[in-house]
Amino acid sequence: MFEKPIDKTNRKAMIAFLKQHFRYDTMHSWNRATSYATCIKLHRHEKPKDVKDSTWWEMFSLPEWCQVLSGLLDEFAQSRFGPCTENG
């Protein structure tokens, strides 16, 4: 869901991916420091085809799902060496 396959043996493919990948200001725009962003907003990702629309959105209000999602975000943060934050 959060990964795109990239041919890591193809330098041109890797450069093209990085050039079009969204970046955001990490401090202030005046210092031009940026980093690559990873979109963790679920409404921007395709829901699995075997899940009904109503089920997809209703599950976000369930405490059990919130616990699962919290664990997933913690794992994601550990794999990326930092906490998940929402920028904008």
Summary of the structure (lengths in Angstrom):
residues: 88
radius of gyration: 16.2
end to end distance: 21.0
largest distance: 46.2
contacts: 135
relative contact order: 0.12
helix: 48%
strand: 7%
